[in-house]
């Protein structure tokens, strides 16, 4: 004897089937690797950081993005014949954006142990030396030149700049400000002798405020950290492997250096503002 479904039962079954497949598709998409998602959608999502020269510039009138990181991102996207999608973020938030799968890649991140707990990192994009913007008339060349009780040092609170200053200039008068801009303003107002900054940030700060003084890469010892691209931590490592291969090729041929210098010059800096010892 065959049984028949009631109209209500058949309707319920029909409604359940699409819901089942939709749920399965959503679960599959959520578990999709970065490599597979970019390959499928032909879209590469990047964390875009307004005002963070030389990596990012945004034209307020047109909304168009440019800068060193944008040139690199376009080149990486071309591997998959993909277009770029820009997700506005900050250095701090870009780590969270990777964790929550909002972006596929974030540029110019120092691979600190704390960050490495939650995201992955590519090989070095550049090796980023540290130094200072020094007021006019003051020309330090080593950390020892500013590690003196009469030297006034400013940094941005909680940054690697502050960590570096407190390690290598503990005898100086160190003042930490909430933001980099506040530290620069203190130097501009004559309330500081140096502002500790990584090279890219120092050079672009001078481009905006040429009267500040000069940027000096400090030695004895040389302090330099790798600047990498952040990626999602996931079992499928193919996306990271492709980007690492891209980095090896483009650093080896000098293309990364060219993109970096173009971004520095776009910020308003001049060739002579770039320290001769700065390498990428």
N, C-alpha and C positions, 0 to 999 in steps of 0.2 A: 504494500500500500504506500503510495507516494504522498508526501505531505506538501501542503502549499503554504507559502508565506502570506501573511496578511499584508494588505496594502501599507499599513503603518510599519510593519517589520521590513518590507522591501525598501520602503523609503528611507528607513533608518540605516539599512545596510548600504544603500547607494550613497547616503551622505557620509557614512563612515569611511568608505573607500578613498575618496579624494583627500579626506583629512589625514588618513594614514600615510598616503603617498607624499602629501605636503610636509607632514612632520618628518618623514624619512629624508626628504630632500633638504629640509632645513638642517637636520642633524648632520647630513653629509657635508653641506656647505660649511657648517661651523667647524668640522674636523678637517677641512681641506687644508693642505699645506700651502704655504706662501707660493712656492714654485708652481703648484697646480692651479692655484687661484689666478695668478698673473697670466699663466699660459692660457687659461680658459677665458678670462674676461678681457684680456689685452689692456688692462689698466694697472698701473703701478702707483700706489698711494704713498705719498711722502709727507713727512712732517715739515711744514713750511713756517719759518720763524720770522715774522715781520721785524724789520729794523736790525737784524743780526748780520751786518756787513762783515766781511766781504762775501759771505755765503748766500745771503738772501736780500733781495731788494724787491719791493712791491710798488708798482706805479699806482698811486692813489686814484688817478683819473681813469686808467684803463683796467686796473686790476691785474695787469700782467706781471709775472714774476721773472726775475733774472738774478744773476749772481753765480759764484763759483759752484755752489751746491746744485743749482738748477741746471747748469751746463752738464755736470756729472750725472744728475738724475735723468736727463734726456738721453744721454749716451747709454746708461744702463737700461732704460725702458726700450731703447731701440733693439736690444738683444732679443726681446720677445715681440718686437713690432707693436709695442704697447704705447698708450698715451699716458700722460701724467695726471694724477688727481691730487690737488693740494689741500691738505688738512692743516689749518692754522694752529700753531701750538707754541710752546716755549721749550727751552732745553730741559727743564724739569718735567714738564707734562708729556714731552715726547716719549719718555720712558714708559709712562702709564699708557700712552696711546699704542705703543707696541704690545704691551701686555694684554690690552683689551681688544687687540686686533682691529684698531681703527686705521693704522698705517702699516706699511710693509717695510719701510726703511726710514731711519732718522740719521741725519748727518752730523758730523763734528761733535761726537761724544767721547769724552775721556773714559776709558774702560776701568772705572773704579770697582773694587771688590763688591761694594754695596749694590751697584747697578748690575754687576754680573750675576747676582743672586736671582735676578728676575728676567733679564734679557740676554741675548747673545751679541757678540761683536765680530765684525769682520777684521781682516788684517788692517794695519795702519793706513789711513788715508794720507796723512802727513805726520811728521814728527814735529811737535809744536813746542818751541822753546819759550821759556819764561824770562822776563826782564822787567823793565819799568819805564813809565813815562816820567822823565826827570824835568824839573823846572829849568828855565833858561839860566845858564851860568853854572849849572851843576851837571857834571859829566862823569857819573860813576861807570866803571867797567867791570867791577866784581861785586859780589854780595858783601864782601868785607868793607867796601867803600860806603855802604849805607848801614852797616851793622854798627852804628855808633850812637851814643846817647843823645847827641844833638841833631840827629837826622829824623825828620818827621815823615812817617810812612803811612799811607792810606791804602785800604783794601775794601773789597765788598764782602760783607759778612757771610760766613759759612762756605765760602768758595775755596777752590784750590789755591787761589791767590793768597787768601788769608793763611792757609796751611803752610804755604811756601814761605811767606813773610815771617811767620812765628818760628819756623824752623831755622831759617838762614839769617834772619835779622832780629834776634831776640833782644839785643841791646838797644835797638831803635825805639822811638816813640811811635807805637803802632795804634792806629785808630781804624776801627772797622765800621763801615757805613752799610745801611740796609741794601743799597743798590750801587751798581757801578757808576751810574750817572752822578750820584751824590758824592762819591769818592773823587770823580773828575772835577766836580764843582769846587770841592775843597782845595784841590791843587790849583785850579784856575783862580781862586780867591786868595792864593798866597798862604793858605793855612797848612800846606804840606810841601815837602821837597820831592817826593816820588810817589807814584801810584803803581803798585805791583800789578802787572797784567801780562797775560800770554801775548805772544807777538802779534797775532792777527787783530786782537782786540785793541792793543796799544796803538798799532799803526792806523787803524780806522778811527780811533779816538782823536788822534792828531789830525787826521784829514778833516774832521768836523771842527776842530779847535786848533788851528795852526799855531796860535800864540802860546800854547801850553809849554812847549819846550821841545824835547827830542825823545825818540824811543831808543832805549839801550838794551840789547841782549846782554845779560850779566853772566860772567863766568866765575870759575874757581869756587864751587864747581858749576859746570853747565847743568842747568835744570831743564829737562825736556820730557814731555809726555806724548805718547801716541794719541792722535785724534782719529777715531774710527767711525764706522757707520754702525748704528745699532740695528739689530734685526730681532724677529721673534725667536724665542727659544722653543724649538719644536723637534720631534724625532726625525723628520725629513730635513736633511741638511743641504739639499740640492741648491736652494736659493742662495744660501751663504757661500757655497762652493763656487757658484757662477760669479757672484760679486767679487769674491777673493781673486778669481782668475782675471776678472776685469781690472781690478786694482793692480795686480802684478804687471799686466801689460801696459796700462796707462801711466803708472808711475815709472816703469822702466823706459818708456819712450819719451818721457818728459811732458806728456800731455796734462797730467795733474798739476804740475808746476805752472804750465801756461794758463790753465783755468784759474788757479789761485792768484796769479799776478794780475790777470785781467779783472778779477773781482776786486782786488786791492786798488787798482787804478780807477775802477768804476766808483769806488767810495770817495774819490777826490784826492787820494794820496798821489804823490809824484814818485817817479823812479828813485830819486835820491832819498826818499823817506824810507825805502825798504833796506834794512841793514844788509850789508854785503854777505855777512855770515849766515843769513837766513836761507835755509835750503828746505826742499820738500821731498 
